[in-house]
Amino acid sequence: MNRILYQAYADKITTADKAALLIENNHVVGASGFTKAGDSKSVLPAFAKRAENEDVAITLITGASLGYTTDADLAENNALIRRMPFMADPALRKSINDYQLKYIDQHLSETVEQLICGHIAPVDVAIIEASLIDENGNIVPTTSIGNSAFFASQAKKIIIEINTQIPLSFRGIHDCSVPESYPNRDVINIHTPMDRMGEPFIKIDPEKVAAIVYTDINDQPAVVAEPDETTTAISKHLLNFFEQEVAKGKLTYNLLPLQAGIGKIANSVLMGFKDSNFKNLTMYSEVLQDSTFELIDSGNLDFASGSSITVSEGCYAKLIENFDKYKNKLILRPQNISNAPEVVRRLGVIGINTAIEFDIYGNVNSTHISGSKMMNGIGGSGDFARNAYLSIFVCPAVSKENKISHVVPMVTHHDHTEHDVDILVTDQGLADLRGLAPRERAEVIIENCVHPDFKAEIRDYFQRACEQTGGQTPHILEEAFKFHTRLKQTGSMQKEKTLV
């Protein structure tokens, strides 16, 4: 079937290599793509190849991470000046940590806001993946929206990649809109996860379309790990907590709209809802992962709103084969809407995100290893954490054969301060921090979340800090990072055992 229903675009069809020539040195490029979904699979790779032999480089803004080796190829060919707002590629990560390019880590709700305000340079070229171009020349997106709608509205030139692997039945699941400039902005008219406020297409000016390229490459599949002993324990602690909230009359078995961060831990934690008493659940989230569709299949989840669909190969095959079953239970939105703080707060979203580490007072590090090395980025966790009905962070108590404790005296990098964190969960237990002062939080975290191999030392640190330093949030500054310095020196956070 013809995927270009607007005949004026007929002479715009070209190759990826020719389309990549439209991108000039120092251009700001806004590309579709959110956690490997709906990303540029031909033009950006062609630009990376062009940069092998030509001195050209761009600032690249996307929704979130790109799939396959696109980010890596761009970084390794020195084709990137700046990259924002999120990434997850190991080669790109190395380039960032070696400071070979400048990485700007942003809350995912804020990229469009900063573009609107002129805080960052405007988009010159937008590259948007489409499943279809409608009768008026507008773009029907694929498996994500991310920041694509705004990129298309601001860019001077638009390059469209039509992906023939995306079923035409995807038409209708999108809800696209572009925010107005300040101070004349209207309210975001969303009262439930099911509500729509925009159009099922990205509205564009046909005069801006400079090239159309056909592709036939599926999104890179997500790697999904089966729930293991650790993630199952985390899930059980969390489900028990929700059961207690229901018993106290604070929640019902429908809960409130759920949000979950990306990755195997959050995905596995959500899987626990399949065999629970919680029914008629809804999601108001960013990324719809395998767990979303497992919960729809189990009858526990009624509806899911997000900005992208990022699933494993097997889940994607099932989704496509049974899309009629899922279509009326899904909405994909721009990320400035899926992550809008006002909507998150008004809907009472329960945010479940993953930490790299957290400390005894409830401060969370989501982004940096040992305070200096960027892992991926803050993503949307901050959008939800500060505004959620319940802000929950999960992680294993230990890793690397118990050499690393993920509960530490002081985090080496702050992404979410104690003020934005309500609940902390490890496989050891759950700490409910609501209404507690810092010293009370420390007692609860040490008792419930720390692995036995580290509990005595962390408790000793806290007790000595209270005695020696005092204050509201006691710390011994000379020892606050002793776990991290020991890891650097010995390869383990554990004390060496003294032979008797």
Summary of the structure (lengths in Angstrom):
residues: 500
radius of gyration: 23.3
end to end distance: 77.9
largest distance: 84.1
contacts: 1793
relative contact order: 0.11
helix: 33%
strand: 21%
